[in-house]
Amino acid sequence: MKNTIKDKVVLITGASEGIGRELSYQFASQQVKLVLASRNLEALEHLTQECLQKGAETISVKTDVSSSEDCKRMIDLAIGKFGKIDILIQCAGISMSAPFESVQDLGIFEKLMSVNYLGIVYSSYYALSHLKKTKGLIVNISSLQGKTGFPGSTGYSASKFAVQGFSDSLRIELKDTGVDVLVVSPGPIATQMNFRKFDANGTISKEKQQTPKKNIMSVSTCARLILDAIVRRDRELVMTFGGKLIPWVKLVAPRFVDRLVANAVEKFYAEV
Ligand SMILES: NC(=O)c1ccc[n+]([C@@H]2O[C@H](COP(=O)([O-])OP(=O)(O)OC[C@H]3O[C@@H](n4cnc5c(N)ncnc54)[C@H](OP(=O)(O)O)[C@@H]3O)[C@@H](O)[C@H]2O)c1
């Protein structure tokens, strides 16, 4: 089959770990040109070497996506190096695990919005004129929590609903430009994000705490599904069968969806 993404310039935020890192590996094998961004430059430079070995010309850019200046610099450096951007994949994200009433530090809500939502706004804004030239693609990694609320995740879920609303609006605005917008809504994926979340006091553990559960989707399967959706230029990728049903079942039985989600969350945390 013809490799339709060969020689494309692919910028990945949140590339140092988890889904972003695995996407970087999988794209590197497709002979693309890679721009890898996140805050941890050491991890990025290590990854850059691995991607170079796989045959992909790669640069890393230290970027905090909650800073609009950093996002502008990231886009400028990508253009400076490769002259164009074809695919902007926005994986950078943080999470929380605390019932709303238990929260002691309301700053959690600002941080979640700054990274998960505003990071996408800033990077899309500075990349847009370049993406119009290449008739490119914006890929925003949301979550099933952007389709329906989950207990313990008020701020995270709100940030992902914001991503969905932003992406759906932007897609309509861009309909005659050739730029497409893909929203990816994974269910639970075996990355460290599941163990590294804001708690009620606003602290976030930086340590790897546990091995992710084996019976949730692997990060390599998740990245492969994203890559396939990018090649097809899909507008939505919802990763689980249950996730695909959520909008429909919510119309007729919203309380049932609430119960289902509450049980699923309880079971998930009982098992990790
Ligand atoms: N894992 C899941 O179960 C799951 C499910 C649904 C959706 N998602 C979504 O998928 C995306 C990736 O999640 P993941 O599981 O791969 O998480 P992860 O393993 O924790 O990786 C998160 C990535 O985001 C980067 N990041 C965090 N804050 C940043 C900031 N301010 N600026 C730039 N980069 C930042 C981190 O790099 P640095 O620390 O180096 O900055 C890291 O590379 C997120 O948007 C998440 O919400 C994950």
The ligand as an SDF file (V2000), in Angstrom:
LIG
                    3D

 48 52  0  0  0  0  0  0  0  0999 V2000
   -3.9830    7.3620   29.2660 N   0  0  0  0  0  0  0  0  0  0  0  0
   -5.2860    7.3840   29.2200 C   0  0  0  0  0  0  0  0  0  0  0  0
   -5.9640    6.5360   29.8360 O   0  0  0  0  0  0  0  0  0  0  0  0
   -6.0020    8.4240   28.3870 C   0  0  0  0  0  0  0  0  0  0  0  0
   -7.3490    8.2360   28.1070 C   0  0  0  0  0  0  0  0  0  0  0  0
   -8.0250    9.1870   27.3690 C   0  0  0  0  0  0  0  0  0  0  0  0
   -7.3630   10.3120   26.9110 C   0  0  0  0  0  0  0  0  0  0  0  0
   -6.0450   10.4810   27.1980 N   0  0  0  0  0  0  0  0  0  0  0  0
   -5.3990   11.7050   26.7070 C   0  0  0  0  0  0  0  0  0  0  0  0
   -4.3020   11.3630   25.8960 O   0  0  0  0  0  0  0  0  0  0  0  0
   -3.2980   12.3850   25.9710 C   0  0  0  0  0  0  0  0  0  0  0  0
   -1.9580   11.7250   26.3020 C   0  0  0  0  0  0  0  0  0  0  0  0
   -2.0910   11.0580   27.5510 O   0  0  0  0  0  0  0  0  0  0  0  0
   -1.0460    9.9500   28.0470 P   0  0  0  0  0  0  0  0  0  0  0  0
   -1.8170    8.8650   28.6360 O   0  0  0  0  0  0  0  0  0  0  0  0
   -0.0690    9.6900   26.9800 O   0  0  0  0  0  0  0  0  0  0  0  0
   -0.3680   10.7580   29.2480 O   0  0  0  0  0  0  0  0  0  0  0  0
    1.1180   10.6950   29.8430 P   0  0  0  0  0  0  0  0  0  0  0  0
    1.7360    9.3930   29.6110 O   0  0  0  0  0  0  0  0  0  0  0  0
    0.9800   11.2180   31.2360 O   0  0  0  0  0  0  0  0  0  0  0  0
    1.8710   11.7920   28.9560 O   0  0  0  0  0  0  0  0  0  0  0  0
    1.4550   13.1160   29.0000 C   0  0  0  0  0  0  0  0  0  0  0  0
    2.3310   13.9360   28.0790 C   0  0  0  0  0  0  0  0  0  0  0  0
    1.8830   15.3030   28.1700 O   0  0  0  0  0  0  0  0  0  0  0  0
    3.0260   16.1200   28.3680 C   0  0  0  0  0  0  0  0  0  0  0  0
    2.6670   17.3320   29.0860 N   0  0  0  0  0  0  0  0  0  0  0  0
    2.0490   17.4520   30.2910 C   0  0  0  0  0  0  0  0  0  0  0  0
    1.9350   18.7450   30.6140 N   0  0  0  0  0  0  0  0  0  0  0  0
    2.4920   19.4600   29.5990 C   0  0  0  0  0  0  0  0  0  0  0  0
    2.6960   20.8410   29.3580 C   0  0  0  0  0  0  0  0  0  0  0  0
    2.2960   21.7810   30.2250 N   0  0  0  0  0  0  0  0  0  0  0  0
    3.2890   21.2100   28.1980 N   0  0  0  0  0  0  0  0  0  0  0  0
    3.7190   20.2830   27.3100 C   0  0  0  0  0  0  0  0  0  0  0  0
    3.5450   18.9650   27.4840 N   0  0  0  0  0  0  0  0  0  0  0  0
    2.9500   18.5610   28.6220 C   0  0  0  0  0  0  0  0  0  0  0  0
    4.0140   15.2410   29.1520 C   0  0  0  0  0  0  0  0  0  0  0  0
    5.3590   15.6420   28.9000 O   0  0  0  0  0  0  0  0  0  0  0  0
    6.2610   16.5530   29.8640 P   0  0  0  0  0  0  0  0  0  0  0  0
    6.0060   16.1290   31.2560 O   0  0  0  0  0  0  0  0  0  0  0  0
    7.6350   16.2660   29.3490 O   0  0  0  0  0  0  0  0  0  0  0  0
    5.8500   17.9700   29.5750 O   0  0  0  0  0  0  0  0  0  0  0  0
    3.7960   13.8960   28.4790 C   0  0  0  0  0  0  0  0  0  0  0  0
    4.5800   13.7870   27.3270 O   0  0  0  0  0  0  0  0  0  0  0  0
   -3.7740   13.3660   27.0450 C   0  0  0  0  0  0  0  0  0  0  0  0
   -4.3760   14.4650   26.4210 O   0  0  0  0  0  0  0  0  0  0  0  0
   -4.8160   12.5710   27.8080 C   0  0  0  0  0  0  0  0  0  0  0  0
   -5.7770   13.4090   28.3990 O   0  0  0  0  0  0  0  0  0  0  0  0
   -5.3390    9.5600   27.9230 C   0  0  0  0  0  0  0  0  0  0  0  0
  1  2  1  0
  2  3  2  0
  2  4  1  0
  4  5  1  0
  4 48  2  0
  5  6  2  0
  6  7  1  0
  7  8  2  0
  8  9  1  0
  8 48  1  0
  9 10  1  0
  9 46  1  0
 10 11  1  0
 11 12  1  0
 11 44  1  0
 12 13  1  0
 13 14  1  0
 14 15  2  0
 14 16  1  0
 14 17  1  0
 17 18  1  0
 18 19  2  0
 18 20  1  0
 18 21  1  0
 21 22  1  0
 22 23  1  0
 23 24  1  0
 23 42  1  0
 24 25  1  0
 25 26  1  0
 25 36  1  0
 26 27  1  0
 26 35  1  0
 27 28  2  0
 28 29  1  0
 29 30  1  0
 29 35  2  0
 30 31  1  0
 30 32  2  0
 32 33  1  0
 33 34  2  0
 34 35  1  0
 36 37  1  0
 36 42  1  0
 37 38  1  0
 38 39  2  0
 38 40  1  0
 38 41  1  0
 42 43  1  0
 44 45  1  0
 44 46  1  0
 46 47  1  0
M  CHG  2   8   1  16  -1
M  END
$$$$
